[in-house]
Structures are given as C-alpha cells and as structure tokens.
Amino acid sequence: MINGKRIAVVLPLITREDVGSDGAGITDLVDIRILVDDHSTDRTIEVARRLGLQSFVHNRNYGYGRNQQTCYREALAAGPM
C-alpha cells in the first residue's frame, strides 16, 4: 500500500517461463500481482503460481490486446485503491 492506496500490477505474458526475473522485483512493492498467460506453451503459469502471482490462463492465444483487456478486467475485479 502506498499513501493508503492498494496497488495492482498486471503482467500480460506469453511463453515467458523466466517470469521470475520479471516478477521478483515487484513482489514486495505492490498489493496485487496478476499474470495473464495468453496460452503459453512453456511453464509460464507454473512459475507464476510458484511466485504467488494471481494467474489467469486464456484457452487459446488471443493476442496482446485481448491479453491486456483481461489484465485490466481482473485488476479492477481485485479491488485496488
């Protein structure tokens, strides 16, 4: 929480099982960490869950724009602020 506000960070990813290097630095700074996996073919979701990231997986690859839409929808549903 910063200045009394809950902070959400979203990660729209595909095929990035090295998410640990992307997500590790933000884990202590924010309240809500959401990863949306756009149907990866590697272990992205497994690594994200191990890091404690809230995770959502698309049932097929919808592309970056749809992935961002899912990120924002899920962030708003999680209730930041």
ZANU-155461 format. One record per atom (N, C-alpha, C, O): residue in one letter; atom name; x, y, z. Coordinates in steps of 0.2 Angstrom, whole numbers, m for minus. Example, Ala and Ser with C-alpha at 12.3 -4.5 7.8 and 13.67 -1.06 7.14 Angstrom:
BEGIN
NODE   res   atom      xx      yy      zz
NODE     a      N      66     m28      39
NODE     a     CA      62     m22      39
NODE     a      C      66     m16      39
NODE     a      O      71     m17      42
NODE     s      N      64     m11      35
NODE     s     CA      68      m5      36
NODE     s      C      64       0      39
NODE     s      O      67       6      40
% end
This chain:
BEGIN
NODE   res   atom      xx      yy      zz
NODE     m      N       4      m6       0
NODE     m     CA       0       0       0
NODE     m      C       4       6       0
NODE     m      O       9       7       4
NODE     i      N       3      11      m4
NODE     i     CA       6      17      m5
NODE     i      C       1      23      m4
NODE     i      O      m3      23      m7
NODE     n      N       3      27       1
NODE     n     CA      m2      33       3
NODE     n      C      m9      30       4
NODE     n      O     m14      34       2
NODE     g      N     m10      25       7
NODE     g     CA     m16      22       8
NODE     g      C     m20      19       3
NODE     g      O     m26      17       3
NODE     k      N     m16      18      m3
NODE     k     CA     m19      15      m9
NODE     k      C     m17       8     m10
NODE     k      O     m11       7     m10
NODE     r      N     m21       4     m12
NODE     r     CA     m19      m3     m14
NODE     r      C     m16      m3     m21
NODE     r      O     m20       1     m25
NODE     i      N     m11      m6     m23
NODE     i     CA      m8      m5     m29
NODE     i      C      m8     m12     m33
NODE     i      O      m6     m17     m30
NODE     a      N     m10     m12     m39
NODE     a     CA     m10     m18     m43
NODE     a      C      m5     m17     m49
NODE     a      O      m5     m12     m52
NODE     v      N      m2     m23     m50
NODE     v     CA       2     m23     m56
NODE     v      C       0     m29     m60
NODE     v      O      m1     m35     m58
NODE     v      N       0     m28     m67
NODE     v     CA      m3     m34     m71
NODE     v      C       3     m35     m76
NODE     v      O       7     m31     m78
NODE     l      N       4     m42     m78
NODE     l     CA       9     m44     m82
NODE     l      C       6     m48     m88
NODE     l      O       4     m54     m87
NODE     p      N       5     m45     m94
NODE     p     CA       2     m49     m99
NODE     p      C       8     m53    m103
NODE     p      O      12     m50    m106
NODE     l      N       8     m59    m102
NODE     l     CA      14     m63    m105
NODE     l      C      11     m69    m109
NODE     l      O       6     m71    m108
NODE     i      N      16     m71    m113
NODE     i     CA      15     m77    m117
NODE     i      C      23     m80    m117
NODE     i      O      27     m77    m119
NODE     t      N      23     m87    m116
NODE     t     CA      29     m90    m116
NODE     t      C      35     m86    m113
NODE     t      O      40     m84    m116
NODE     r      N      34     m85    m107
NODE     r     CA      40     m82    m103
NODE     r      C      41     m86     m96
NODE     r      O      39     m83     m91
NODE     e      N      43     m92     m96
NODE     e     CA      44     m95     m90
NODE     e      C      49     m92     m86
NODE     e      O      50     m94     m80
NODE     d      N      53     m87     m88
NODE     d     CA      58     m84     m84
NODE     d      C      54     m78     m81
NODE     d      O      58     m73     m79
NODE     v      N      48     m78     m80
NODE     v     CA      44     m73     m77
NODE     v      C      47     m71     m70
NODE     v      O      46     m66     m67
NODE     g      N      51     m76     m67
NODE     g     CA      54     m75     m60
NODE     g      C      58     m69     m61
NODE     g      O      58     m65     m56
NODE     s      N      62     m68     m66
NODE     s     CA      66     m62     m67
NODE     s      C      62     m56     m68
NODE     s      O      64     m50     m66
NODE     d      N      56     m56     m71
NODE     d     CA      52     m50     m72
NODE     d      C      48     m49     m66
NODE     d      O      47     m43     m64
NODE     g      N      45     m54     m62
NODE     g     CA      41     m53     m57
NODE     g      C      44     m52     m50
NODE     g      O      41     m50     m45
NODE     a      N      50     m54     m49
NODE     a     CA      53     m54     m42
NODE     a      C      54     m47     m39
NODE     a      O      53     m47     m33
NODE     g      N      56     m43     m43
NODE     g     CA      57     m36     m41
NODE     g      C      51     m32     m39
NODE     g      O      51     m27     m35
NODE     i      N      45     m34     m41
NODE     i     CA      39     m30     m39
NODE     i      C      35     m34     m33
NODE     i      O      30     m31     m31
NODE     t      N      37     m40     m31
NODE     t     CA      33     m43     m26
NODE     t      C      32     m40     m20
NODE     t      O      27     m41     m17
NODE     d      N      37     m36     m17
NODE     d     CA      36     m33     m11
NODE     d      C      33     m26     m11
NODE     d      O      32     m23      m6
NODE     l      N      33     m23     m17
NODE     l     CA      31     m16     m18
NODE     l      C      23     m15     m19
NODE     l      O      21     m10     m18
NODE     v      N      20     m21     m21
NODE     v     CA      13     m20     m23
NODE     v      C       9     m25     m19
NODE     v      O      11     m30     m16
NODE     d      N       2     m23     m19
NODE     d     CA      m3     m27     m15
NODE     d      C      m6     m33     m20
NODE     d      O      m7     m38     m17
NODE     i      N      m7     m32     m26
NODE     i     CA     m10     m36     m31
NODE     i      C      m5     m37     m37
NODE     i      O      m4     m33     m40
NODE     r      N      m4     m44     m38
NODE     r     CA       1     m45     m44
NODE     r      C      m3     m50     m48
NODE     r      O      m5     m56     m46
NODE     i      N      m5     m49     m54
NODE     i     CA      m9     m53     m58
NODE     i      C      m5     m54     m65
NODE     i      O      m3     m50     m68
NODE     l      N      m5     m60     m66
NODE     l     CA      m2     m63     m73
NODE     l      C      m7     m66     m77
NODE     l      O     m11     m70     m75
NODE     v      N      m8     m63     m83
NODE     v     CA     m12     m66     m88
NODE     v      C      m8     m70     m93
NODE     v      O      m4     m67     m97
NODE     d      N      m9     m76     m94
NODE     d     CA      m5     m80     m98
NODE     d      C      m9     m82    m105
NODE     d      O     m15     m84    m104
NODE     d      N      m7     m79    m110
NODE     d     CA     m11     m80    m117
NODE     d      C      m9     m86    m120
NODE     d      O      m7     m86    m126
NODE     h      N     m10     m92    m117
NODE     h     CA     m10     m98    m119
NODE     h      C      m2    m100    m121
NODE     h      O      m1    m102    m126
NODE     s      N       2    m100    m116
NODE     s     CA       9    m101    m117
NODE     s      C      10    m109    m118
NODE     s      O       6    m113    m116
NODE     t      N      16    m110    m121
NODE     t     CA      17    m117    m122
NODE     t      C      23    m120    m118
NODE     t      O      25    m125    m119
NODE     d      N      25    m115    m113
NODE     d     CA      30    m117    m109
NODE     d      C      28    m117    m101
NODE     d      O      22    m118    m101
NODE     r      N      32    m116     m97
NODE     r     CA      30    m117     m89
NODE     r      C      28    m110     m86
NODE     r      O      29    m109     m80
NODE     t      N      26    m105     m90
NODE     t     CA      25     m98     m88
NODE     t      C      20     m99     m82
NODE     t      O      22     m96     m77
NODE     i      N      14    m102     m82
NODE     i     CA       9    m102     m77
NODE     i      C      12    m106     m71
NODE     i      O      10    m103     m65
NODE     e      N      16    m111     m72
NODE     e     CA      18    m115     m66
NODE     e      C      23    m110     m62
NODE     e      O      23    m110     m56
NODE     v      N      27    m107     m66
NODE     v     CA      32    m102     m62
NODE     v      C      28     m96     m59
NODE     v      O      30     m95     m53
NODE     a      N      23     m94     m62
NODE     a     CA      19     m88     m59
NODE     a      C      16     m90     m53
NODE     a      O      16     m86     m48
NODE     r      N      13     m96     m53
NODE     r     CA      10     m98     m47
NODE     r      C      15    m100     m41
NODE     r      O      13     m98     m35
NODE     r      N      21    m102     m43
NODE     r     CA      26    m104     m38
NODE     r      C      28     m97     m35
NODE     r      O      30     m97     m29
NODE     l      N      28     m92     m39
NODE     l     CA      30     m85     m36
NODE     l      C      24     m82     m32
NODE     l      O      25     m76     m29
NODE     g      N      18     m85     m32
NODE     g     CA      12     m82     m28
NODE     g      C       9     m77     m32
NODE     g      O       5     m73     m29
NODE     l      N       9     m77     m39
NODE     l     CA       6     m72     m43
NODE     l      C      m1     m74     m44
NODE     l      O      m2     m80     m45
NODE     q      N      m6     m70     m44
NODE     q     CA     m13     m72     m46
NODE     q      C     m13     m73     m53
NODE     q      O     m10     m69     m57
NODE     s      N     m15     m79     m56
NODE     s     CA     m14     m81     m63
NODE     s      C     m21     m83     m66
NODE     s      O     m25     m85     m63
NODE     f      N     m21     m81     m72
NODE     f     CA     m27     m82     m77
NODE     f      C     m24     m85     m83
NODE     f      O     m19     m82     m86
NODE     v      N     m27     m90     m86
NODE     v     CA     m24     m93     m92
NODE     v      C     m30     m92     m98
NODE     v      O     m35     m95     m97
NODE     h      N     m28     m90    m104
NODE     h     CA     m33     m90    m109
NODE     h      C     m33     m97    m112
NODE     h      O     m28    m100    m112
NODE     n      N     m38     m99    m115
NODE     n     CA     m39    m106    m118
NODE     n      C     m36    m106    m125
NODE     n      O     m36    m111    m128
NODE     r      N     m34    m100    m128
NODE     r     CA     m31    m100    m134
NODE     r      C     m27     m93    m134
NODE     r      O     m28     m89    m130
NODE     n      N     m23     m92    m139
NODE     n     CA     m19     m86    m140
NODE     n      C     m24     m81    m143
NODE     n      O     m26     m82    m149
NODE     y      N     m25     m76    m139
NODE     y     CA     m30     m71    m142
NODE     y      C     m26     m64    m144
NODE     y      O     m29     m60    m147
NODE     g      N     m20     m64    m143
NODE     g     CA     m16     m58    m145
NODE     g      C     m15     m53    m139
NODE     g      O     m18     m54    m134
NODE     y      N     m10     m49    m140
NODE     y     CA      m8     m44    m134
NODE     y      C     m14     m40    m132
NODE     y      O     m15     m39    m126
NODE     g      N     m18     m37    m137
NODE     g     CA     m24     m33    m135
NODE     g      C     m29     m36    m130
NODE     g      O     m31     m33    m125
NODE     r      N     m31     m42    m132
NODE     r     CA     m35     m46    m128
NODE     r      C     m32     m48    m121
NODE     r      O     m36     m48    m116
NODE     n      N     m26     m49    m121
NODE     n     CA     m22     m51    m115
NODE     n      C     m22     m45    m110
NODE     n      O     m24     m45    m104
NODE     q      N     m21     m39    m113
NODE     q     CA     m21     m33    m109
NODE     q      C     m28     m31    m106
NODE     q      O     m29     m29    m101
NODE     q      N     m34     m33    m110
NODE     q     CA     m40     m32    m108
NODE     q      C     m42     m36    m102
NODE     q      O     m45     m34     m97
NODE     t      N     m40     m43    m102
NODE     t     CA     m40     m47     m97
NODE     t      C     m37     m45     m91
NODE     t      O     m39     m45     m85
NODE     c      N     m31     m42     m92
NODE     c     CA     m27     m39     m86
NODE     c      C     m31     m34     m82
NODE     c      O     m31     m34     m76
NODE     y      N     m33     m29     m86
NODE     y     CA     m36     m23     m83
NODE     y      C     m43     m26     m80
NODE     y      O     m45     m23     m74
NODE     r      N     m47     m30     m83
NODE     r     CA     m53     m33     m80
NODE     r      C     m52     m36     m73
NODE     r      O     m55     m35     m68
NODE     e      N     m47     m40     m73
NODE     e     CA     m45     m44     m67
NODE     e      C     m42     m39     m62
NODE     e      O     m43     m40     m56
NODE     a      N     m38     m34     m64
NODE     a     CA     m36     m30     m59
NODE     a      C     m41     m26     m56
NODE     a      O     m41     m25     m50
NODE     l      N     m46     m23     m60
NODE     l     CA     m52     m20     m57
NODE     l      C     m56     m24     m52
NODE     l      O     m59     m22     m47
NODE     a      N     m57     m30     m54
NODE     a     CA     m61     m35     m50
NODE     a      C     m57     m37     m43
NODE     a      O     m61     m38     m39
NODE     a      N     m51     m36     m43
NODE     a     CA     m47     m37     m37
NODE     a      C     m48     m32     m32
NODE     a      O     m46     m33     m26
NODE     g      N     m50     m26     m34
NODE     g     CA     m51     m21     m30
NODE     g      C     m45     m16     m28
NODE     g      O     m45     m15     m22
NODE     p      N     m41     m14     m32
NODE     p     CA     m36      m9     m30
NODE     p      C     m39      m3     m27
NODE     p      O     m45      m2     m29
NODE     m      N     m35       1     m24
NODE     m     CA     m37       8     m21
NODE     m      C     m41       6     m15
NODE     m      O     m43      11     m12
% end
